Each structure stands twice: as C-alpha cells, then as structure tokens.
Amino acid sequence: MPEKRMLIVDSDVIRKIDENRGDMTISDFISFLIDSQLKQDANGQNSNHVTKEEFRQFEQGIRELLRNFLEFFLSYGLELGKQPTDRELDKLAHKLQAMGISTKAKST
C-alpha cells in the first residue's frame, strides 16, 4: 500500500476539484491531472500543445488551401463564360497578397 501524505491547498482548489472529479477520489483525480500534464510523446514534447513550427505549417497549409479554392472558383467562373473585370481580378490579387500568398500559379 502506498504511503499517504497530507496536502494542504486553498479551499477554492478543493471546490474546483470536487466540482470536476466526478466519481474519482480526490487522490485519483489529482494523480490523473498530474499524469495528464506530465505525459510526453515519443519526441519528449507534451502532446497537449502545438509547437510554433507545427502551427506555422498548419497556417501555410490553410493559406495554400484557400489559394487553391480561390483559383478554382475563379477558373470555374471563367469556364462558365463569366469574364471577371480587371477590377475583380485586382481585388482578388490584393486579397491573396494581403494573406501573404503569391498570385502566381503554383507549378506542379
């Protein structure tokens, strides 16, 4: 049987524990919280957080996806015979540049 110790905490903390622990004992709930905060993935990173690099890659992917959608809708409109005005094309190019996306077609 594990050795038991006393932990003194503020009454607000005990109230939060009691409100959120469900059927778990206070000790089990605190152990669960500590384990979930200390759990690390294979790279030694806390799996509950995103790194700056992961977020940057996600942001670039979203921007690329948006660019592809805009290019698709623009080309779809052209195929239907709707000719966009130079003003509409300039507005689209400005929006893409504001998002940091090149308006040149990506070579594949």
C-alpha positions as CSV (number, residue, x, y, z in Angstrom):
1,M,0.0,0.0,0.0
2,P,1.4,3.4,-1.0
3,E,2.5,5.8,1.7
4,K,-0.1,8.5,2.4
5,R,0.7,12.2,2.9
6,M,-1.3,15.3,3.6
7,L,-1.5,18.1,1.0
8,I,-2.7,21.5,2.2
9,V,-4.4,23.5,-0.5
10,D,-6.7,26.5,-0.7
11,S,-10.4,25.9,-0.2
12,D,-11.1,27.2,-3.8
13,V,-8.8,24.5,-5.2
14,I,-10.8,21.8,-3.2
15,R,-14.0,23.3,-4.5
16,K,-12.7,23.1,-8.2
17,I,-11.6,19.5,-7.6
18,D,-14.9,18.5,-6.1
19,E,-16.8,20.1,-9.0
20,N,-14.8,18.3,-11.6
21,R,-13.7,14.9,-10.3
22,G,-16.9,13.1,-10.9
23,D,-16.8,9.6,-9.2
24,M,-13.0,9.7,-8.8
25,T,-11.5,10.1,-5.3
26,I,-9.6,13.4,-4.7
27,S,-6.3,11.5,-4.7
28,D,-7.1,9.7,-8.0
29,F,-8.2,13.0,-9.6
30,I,-5.1,14.8,-8.6
31,S,-3.0,11.9,-9.9
32,F,-4.9,12.0,-13.1
33,L,-4.3,15.7,-13.5
34,I,-0.6,15.4,-12.8
35,D,-0.2,12.5,-15.1
36,S,-2.0,14.2,-18.0
37,Q,0.1,17.3,-17.6
38,L,3.4,15.4,-17.4
39,K,2.6,12.9,-20.2
40,Q,5.0,13.3,-23.1
41,D,5.1,11.8,-26.6
42,A,8.0,10.0,-28.2
43,N,9.7,13.2,-29.0
44,G,9.7,14.4,-25.4
45,Q,7.1,17.0,-26.2
46,N,3.9,17.5,-24.2
47,S,1.2,16.0,-26.6
48,N,-1.4,18.6,-25.5
49,H,0.4,21.5,-27.1
50,V,1.3,22.6,-30.6
51,T,4.8,23.9,-31.3
52,K,5.4,27.1,-33.2
53,E,6.7,25.2,-36.2
54,E,3.6,22.9,-36.3
55,F,1.3,26.0,-36.1
56,R,3.3,27.7,-38.9
57,Q,3.0,24.6,-41.1
58,F,-0.8,24.5,-40.4
59,E,-1.1,28.2,-41.2
60,Q,0.7,27.7,-44.5
61,G,-1.4,24.7,-45.4
62,I,-4.6,26.7,-44.7
63,R,-3.4,29.6,-46.8
64,E,-2.5,27.2,-49.7
65,L,-5.9,25.6,-49.4
66,L,-7.6,29.0,-49.6
67,R,-5.5,30.0,-52.6
68,N,-6.5,26.8,-54.3
69,F,-10.2,27.4,-53.6
70,L,-9.9,31.0,-54.9
71,E,-8.2,29.8,-58.0
72,F,-10.7,27.1,-58.6
73,F,-13.7,29.4,-58.2
74,L,-12.0,32.0,-60.5
75,S,-11.3,29.4,-63.2
76,Y,-14.8,27.8,-62.7
77,G,-16.3,31.2,-63.3
78,L,-14.2,31.7,-66.5
79,E,-15.2,28.3,-67.8
80,L,-18.9,29.2,-67.4
81,G,-18.3,32.2,-69.7
82,K,-18.4,34.8,-66.9
83,Q,-15.5,37.1,-67.6
84,P,-14.3,38.9,-64.5
85,T,-13.5,42.5,-64.8
86,D,-9.9,43.8,-64.3
87,R,-11.2,45.3,-61.1
88,E,-12.4,41.9,-59.8
89,L,-9.0,40.3,-60.6
90,D,-7.2,43.2,-58.9
91,K,-9.3,42.8,-55.8
92,L,-8.6,39.0,-55.8
93,A,-4.9,39.6,-56.3
94,H,-4.9,42.2,-53.5
95,K,-6.7,39.7,-51.1
96,L,-4.2,37.0,-51.9
97,Q,-1.2,39.3,-51.4
98,A,-2.7,40.6,-48.1
99,M,-2.7,36.9,-46.9
100,G,0.9,36.5,-48.0
101,I,0.1,34.2,-50.8
102,S,1.7,34.6,-54.2
103,T,-0.8,35.3,-57.0
104,K,1.3,33.3,-59.5
105,A,0.0,29.8,-60.2
106,K,2.0,27.1,-58.4
107,S,3.8,24.8,-60.7
108,T,3.2,21.1,-60.1
